[in-house]
Amino acid sequence: MTQDVAVQEAGTAGAPAAAGRAPAVRTTARAAARSGARRRAEAVRELPVAASEDAWTPEELDGVRAELDAEVVRLSADVAAATSSFSALVSAGGEGAGDDQVDHGAATAGREHEMTIVNNARDLLEQTQRALVRLASGAYGTCESCSGPIGKARLQAFPRVTLCVGCKARAERR
């Protein structure tokens, strides 16, 4: 608890609220906002970067956060549109396909293509939301495999990445 909150609460404990005085809740909210800003500033200092890179600045993190937030909005719309398109294909079923095997095969290929688009959009949305959670928790920039720094330049190029270059290369070789 911050000192101004403690003083505010101590001054009002057991006493009726004086007219014109701000309630302790408002002071507590301000203190919480200050401590939240302080924690975010500490998280900025703690985010790992490669040895040759400068530390993250609050402006850079705000830019990454804004980019990820915009991606969530865009991808949510993409998922909704792709899901709607896929549902329309499934509900149409075999209409107009006739009894020809080629027609059925083409319809199946179309459904599989739409299903792939829906699944890819959902995966990207989940990765983006996960990056936002990692950013808020202070784990952003830490490789999920080796716990080393991912690298600021890599994150700026692809903000959803969760593995450093070495771990990603090993994962792709498997």
N, C-alpha and C positions, 0 to 999 in steps of 0.2 A: 504494500500500500504506500502511495507517495505521501510525502509530508503534508502537502496542502489538503489532501483528502482526510488524513488523520486529524488535522487541526479542525477542519470543517465538521467532521463527525463528532469530535470531542466537544466542540462548542455547541452542538445541537443535541447531544445525548441527554435525554430526560427532560429537555426544556421545550416549551412550545415554540413553533416556528415564528420568528419575528416577521412582521410585515415588511415586504420589499426585499427580503433576503432570498438569495438563490437556494434552492433545495440542494441537499447533499448529492442527490442523484446526478444533477448536472455536472457537479465537480468531479464525481466519480467517472462519468462518461468522458470528460476531458482528459482525466488522468489515464484512462484506458486507451484513448486515442494516442496520447503521447507515448505510452509504453508500447503500443502496437507499432508505432513509427520507429521507436528505438529498437525493437526486436527485428523489424525489417532491415534497418540500417546495419545491425549486427549480422544478419543473415547475408547481406551483401558482402561484408568483409570476409565471411566464412566460405562463400562459394568457391570451390576449387577451380583453378585455372592452370594451364600448362606453365612450366617455368619461364618460358619466353614471352608470356602474355601478361598484359596489365590486368589488374583486378576489375571486376564488374563495377560499373558506376550505377547509381540509382536510375539515371536516365536510360542507360542501356537496358536495365532490367524492366523498366516501365515500357520501353519499346517492344521488348520480347513478349511481355505480358499482354500488351495491346494487340500484337500480331496474333498471339495464340487465342485471345478472346474473339478476334475477328474470324479466325479459322473455325472456331467452335460454331459461330453463327452460320457461316457459309456451309460447313459440313453438315450441320443439322438440317439445313434446307435441302442439301444434296441427298441426304439419307431419306428425308420425307418424300422428295420427288422420285427417287429411285424405287422406294418401297411402293409408292402409288403406281408407278409404271409396271413393276413386277406383279403387283396384285391384279392390274388390268390384264396382263398377259395370262396369268393363271386362271382368272375368271373367264376369259375368252375360251380357254381350253382348246378344244379341237374345232372350234367354229371355223368353217371355211377350209378346213384341212383336207376334207374328203377322206377317202380310204387309202390313198396312195402313201406308201412308206416314206417316200422322199418328203412329202408335205409334213408328215408327223415328225420326221427327223429335223426339218427346218424349224418347226414350232418348238421342239425340245431344245435345239441349239439356241434359239432366241430367249427362251426362259432361262437357260443356264447362263447366258451372257448377262441378262438383267440381274440374276441372282449374284453373279460375280461382282457386278457394279455395286449392288447394295452392300455386300459383305466388305468390299474394299472401302467404301465410304464409312461404314460403321467402324472398321478397324482404325482408319485415320482419325475419326472422331474420338475414339477411346484413347489413342495415343496422345492426341492434343489435350484432352481432359487430364490425362495422367501427367503430362508435362506441367500443366497448371498446378496440379497438386504438389508435384515435386518442387516447383518454384516457390510455392507458399510455405512448404515445410523446410526449405533450406537444403534439400537433397539434390536440387537441380545442379547439373554439372558433374555429378559423381557417377562413375561407371557402375552399373548394377552388377557387373561380373567381378571386376577386380578392385572396386572401391577407389580407383585412382581418378584423376581429373579427366574429363572427356575432352576438354579444350574449348576455349571461348570461341575461336574461329569456327570450329565444327558446329557448335550450338547456334551461332549466328546464321550459319548457312542452312542448318536443318534443326530448328528448335525442339523437335520431338524426339531427337536421338537420345538413347539411354545407355549406349555402349561407346567406349573409346575406340579409336581406330584399330588398335591391336586386337581387342576382344571381338570386334565386329569381323575382322579378317579371319580370325580363328573360327568364329561361328559360321561364316560362309563357306569355309573349307570342309565342314562336316557334311 
